[in-house]
Amino acid sequence: MYPQHQDRHHHPKAALAVGLAILLALMALLLALPSRTEAAPHHNDGLTIAATPDPITAGEGVLIYGQLKGPNNVGKRIWLFHRINPAAHFTLISVTRTRADGLYEFVRADGVVMSNRNWFVLGPDNTHSRTLHELVSANVTLSASTATTTTAQPVTFSGTISPAHAHQRVLLQQQNSVSGNGWQTIASGYTTGASAYSITHRFRSAGSYTLRAFFPNDPRNVASQSAAINLTVQQEQNPSFTINGSAPTVVNGQSVSITGTLYAAGSTTTAQPNVPITLYGRQGTGAMRAIESGTTDNSGNYSFTQIPLHNMTYRVQTGNGKPAKTAELYVGVQDVVVASLSAPTVTVGSSVKVSGTVTPDHAGHVIYLQEENSAGKWVDVQAAVVNGASQFQFAYTAGETGAVNLRVQITGGPWNVGGVSTGLALTVNGTAPVSSLPPAS
């Protein structure tokens, strides 16, 4: 039986005897704890346990709670144990007392729970809970040496993984699905002893690329991914017939100016004025089609204005004799994500709704709720699917008090460049009553 609370005795020998009895009982209990290959003690119905949120990203706060059942269950000690790979045994990490109706809770603060772990609790009279498995994803960051590049030019992607995972493989992946759930590995690398990585890659084709770093699961963390980033890749210019966009990416509903200069074949100085030209464009991998016609001005310059709804590839060519053609110009169109909170404040253990819309319509597309961690990096904490009205909704559960910054990101793909909402400031005050949380088991 786990030791019960006893009043302090002021006689030295009696105090020593009591202390020795408690120590021996603790040692007996710890020695009896299961090894790495064994399950935790068989649970009974006298003590329940639950945790929220679960799963989490490394460093998030967690509320562990439950109930001691039966009569005389108020003010009783509850002992929380955990085991973290590669430890062979469970260890005692915290003690609390039950409150009204035998309810108890433990708060694991921000920055404490960094890897997968198992929890169970013990109570009086040999009561013990089931073993709870908390899954934890690592914090993976990703940045690129440039946001725009040309074909065949090297781009270096770098980042870190936390908690530290030295000398382990990291995958650079490209999103290639219309629904946002198809990721193709295009390069890979390994972390250093400091858990940092660097991957250099060249892109053969022009386009807008949505990329992420992906860390496969290991015994310490489940499979983890970075927030997605966007990269625009353009073709090398035809120096005798140039083409440029006012921006590599525009927000849905904005216009883009397509400009350039026509020179004599093989020249970069002799302009060709008053030459008929046509702007061609395509969405995805379809055939180019004529969009608009015009002529070069007295200096050989031209200009077109477009308001694309989806990612577009443009080309300009002459209409007289053997046509001269520009390189292909890629213009990405960024989604607009609008999100809001159902309330500006919430308590630990309770949830707040994050909802909003995506423009243009992206019904069926995967979308992510992200949280800014203590290092100022955005990490994915939940995934959902945009509904038929191009709307989304998440239920965010806070695990620790303090200020939280959230946002929503939809990743890009063949049709549009991904977009993010503005930041959503949430204040977490106090702890929700255990009686208001989903029942523990």
N, C-alpha and C positions, 0 to 999 in steps of 0.2 A: 504494500500500500504506500502511496506517496505520502510524505510527512505532512501532518496537519499543523496549522498555526498554533503555537503555544506562547503563553505569556512569559516575559523575561523573568528569570529568577536571579536574585541578588547574591546568593551564596556561591562562592567561586567553584567549589567542587560540583555543586548541582548544575551550575551554568556550563561547566566543562562537559559533564555527562550528557546534558541535553544537546550541546553543540556536536559532541562526538556521535550521538545517535542520529542526528540529522545528516551529518557528513556521511556516515556509513550507509544510511538509506539512499542518499543521493548517488553514492558510488555504486550501490547495488543496482539502482535503476539505470544508470548510464551504462554499466557493463552489460545489462540485459537488452540494451537498445539494439535494433537490427543492424547487420553489417550492410555494406554497399550492395550485396547481391540479394539481400532479404527485404521483404516489405516491412513497413512500420507495424507496430502491434495491431493485432486484430481489434477493430473498433467495436464498440457496443452502442446501444441506443441512448446512452445517458449523456452524451456530449456531442454537439454538432459543431461544424466549422464551415466557413465560406470566406472568399476573398474577392475584393473588387478594387480596381479593375483587374481582369484576368482574361486574356494575356495583356502584357505591358511591354513598352520599350524600356531599355536599360535606364535606370535612374528614376523612373516614375514612382511616386508614392503608392502604397498599397494599404488598404484597410482590411484587416483580418478580424472576423467576428463570428459569434455563434451563441449557443445557449447550453447551460447546464440544466438538465431536466430533473424533475422529481421534486419532492418537498425539501424544505430547508436548503434552498439553493442560492440564497443571497449572501454576498460577502465572502464567498469561497474563492480560494486561490486557483487560478488557471495558469498552467505552465506551457509556454510556446517553444517548440523545438523545430529545428530545420536541419536539412542536409543539402549541401552544395557539392556537385561533382568537382573534383574526384574524391571527396571525403568519403570514408567508409561507414561512418556512423552519424547519427543525429546528435545535435548538441543543443543544450538549453540556451535560449537567447533572450527571453523576456518573461516576466511574471505580472499578472494583474489579478484583480478580484472581480467577481461577478457583481452585477448591479441588480436593479429590480427585475423580477421574473427570471433570474439566473442568467441574464444576458452579459456578454463580455465583448471586449474589442481590443485590438492592438493596432497601432499605426506604425507602419514602416516608412520612415521619412524619405523625402527625395534624396537620391544619390546612394541609397543603401542597397536596394535590390537590383543587381546588375546582371544576373545570370539565372538560368533555370534553377529552380529549387523545389524541394518538397517540405511541407509543413504538416505538423499535427499538434494537438494540444492534449494535455493530461489534466485531470481534475481530481477531486477527492473520491475516496472509495473506489479506486481503480477504474474510474471512468476515463475513457480515451476516445478521441475522435477518429474518423477516417483520415487517411493521408491525402493532403491536397497538393496537386501538381501545378505550380505556377510557371507558365511559359514566358520567356523573356527574349525579345529580339534585341540585337546589338544596335547601337547608333552608328550608322554608316553615312559618311559625308562624301560628296562628289563635287568637284569643280573642274572647269576646262580652262586651258591656257588662252582660249579665245572664244567669242560667241559666234563669230563668222569666219569662214575660211574658204579656200578654193580647193577643187579636186586635186588629189595627190599631195597636198601639203600636210605635214604631220601636225597632229593636235595631241597635246599631253593632258591626260585626265589624272587627277590626283585626289586623295582624300585620306581619311583615317577610319579606324574601327574602334569603338569603345563599348565594353571593356576591352583591354588589350588582347589581341589575337596575333601573336608573332608568327611570321613565316607560314601564313595560310593563304589559300587561293582566293582571289577576288575576281569576279566576272564583270566585264563591261557589256551591257546589253542594250539593244535597240528595240523600241516598241514598234511592232509592225502589223498590228491588228486594228481594224476599224472600231472594234468595241473596247480597245485599250487593255486587253488581257493577254496579248501575245508578245512575248519577249524572246528575242534571239540573241545569243551570245556572239559578239563580234571580235572580242579580244579578252585577254585575261592577264593577270599578274599576281604577284605575291606581296604580302605585307612584309615590312622590315621588322627588326627587333623592337622598334618603337610603335608598331602596329599602324604604320603609314604605308601607302602604296602609290605607285605611279605607273600609268599605262599609256603608251604612245600608239596612235592609230591613224591611218590615212583613209580617206573616204574617196571612192572611185566615182561616185555619182553625185550630181547636184541634188539638193533637196533639203528639207527640214527634218532633222533627226531628233527624236525624243530618246534620251539616254538615261540609264541608271546604273549604279554600281550594286552588285548583288553578292552577298556573302552567304554561301551555303551553310546549312546547319551543322553544328558539332555538339558534343555533349554539354557545352556551357550555354549556348544560345541557339534558338531556332533560326531558320533561314531569315535573313534580314536584307532590307533594301534601302538605298538612299532615296531622298526626294528626287524626282526627275528633273533634268535640265534639258534645254533646247539648244541645238547647234544648227546654224544655217550654212550650207555648203554650196558655193557657186562654181560654174564652169570658168575656165580660163578665158579671158576676153579675146575676141578677134580685134587686134589693134587697128585694123582699117575700117571696122564697123562696130562701134562700141555700144553697149547697152548697160544702163544702170537703173537701180530702183531708189526711190527716195528713202526707203527703209527695207531691211531684209525681212522684217515682220511687221504687220499692221494688225491692230485690234479689229475684230469683227465690226463692220460698219464704217471703218475709216477708208480713205482713199490712198492710193499710191501713185506717184508720178514715175513714169518710165521714160527715160531720156537717153540720148546718145548722139553720136556724130558719125556721119558717113564720109569717108575719105576715098580717094582713088585707090584702086586695087594695089596692094603692096605699099601704100603710103600711109603716113600718120600726120601729114601736114597739108596735103592738097585736098581741100574740102570739096564735096560734091553737092552743089545747091540745086533746089527745085527738082529733086528726084522723087517719083512716086514710091511710097513705102506702105507696108501693111503690117499691122501688129497681129501676131498669132498667139494663141494660148491654149492650154489644156489643163484639166484637173486630173490628178492621178497619173495613170500610165496610158491614157487614151491618146488618140491622134490629135495633132495640132489643128486648130480651126481658126479661120480669119475672124478677127474681132472688130478691128477698126482700121481705116485707111487714112493716109495723109501724105504730105510731101516734106522734104527737108527744106529748111529756110536758106537764106543767102549764105549762111556760114556752114551749111551742111548739117545743122543740128535738127533734132526732132524731139517731140514730146507728146506723150499720151497720158491720160488720167483714167484709172480704173478703180472700181470699188469691188474687190473680190469677196465672195462669200466663203470660199474654201481655198486651201493652198493651191497656188497656180504656178505654172511654168510658162514664161513668155519668151517670144523670139520676134525680131523684126527683120523683114527682108524686102529687098527692092522688087519692083514690079516690071522692070524693063530689061530686055535681053536675058542673059544668063543671070539669075538672081544672086545677089550677094546676101549673106545671112550673118546675123549677129550670133554670138554664143547664146545659150539658153540662160535666162534669168529666173531665179527661183524667188517667189514672194510667199512667205508663210502668213496665214491668217490666224490670229490668236483668239481662242475662245474667251468669252466674257463670263466670269463666275461671280455671282452675287450671293452672299451668305449672311445670315444673321443668327443671333442667339435668342432663345426663348426667354432668357433672364440674364441680367448682368452679374448675378451672384449665385453661388450654389454652396452646399455643404459637402464635406468629405463623405463619400459613399453614395451620395445622391447624384442624379443625372440632370443635364441640361440639353435641350434639343438644339442642334445646329442644322439649319435648313436653308434652302435657296434654289436658284435656277442656273441653268447653263444656256448660253446663246452662242451659236445657233443650236438647233435641236440636236441632242446627243442621247436620245432614248437608248437604253441598253448599254451605255458606256460605263466602264469602271471609273470611280471617283474616290478621292482619298481625303480623309480628315487628318490634318497635320498639327503637331504641337511644337512650339519652339522650346528646345531644351536649354539647360543652364549654360551651354557653350554658344548659344545664339544660333544654333542650326535647326532647321526644320526636319522633323522625322514623321513618318507615317504612323498613325496610331489606329486607324480604322479604314476599312474599305467598304464601299457600297456601290450600288448600280443606279444610274440615272433612270427615272421612271418614264412612262410614256408621254408625260407632259413636260419632259426635260427638267424635272425637279429632283431634288435629293433631300435626304434627311439622315442625320446621325444622332445618337444619344451618347454624349460624352459623360463619363463618370470620373469624378475627381478622387484621387487617392491621398492627397496631402493639401494642407492649407497653404494659401499664398496667392500670388498673381500668376495667371496662366494666359498665354497668347496662342490662339488657334487660328487656322486658316483652312481653306478647302482648295485642293488642286485637282484638275482633270488633266490627264496626260495627253500628249499629242499623238498623232499617227498620220496615216495617209491623207486624211481630209483636212485636218486643222492642227495648228500648233497648240499645245496645252496652255491652259490659263490658270491663274490663281486668284482667289478672292483677296480682299484687303484683310488685315489682321483683325481678330475679334478678341477684345480684352475681357477676360473673365476673372472674377475675384472669388476665391474659395475661403469661406469663413466657417469655423466651427465644424462639428461632426454630426452627421445625421444620426438620429436615434436608431439603435440597432433594430428596434421594433418596426421601423419604417422600411427596412431593407428587405430584399428577397430572402425568404426563409433559408437558413443554413441546413445542411444535412450531414 
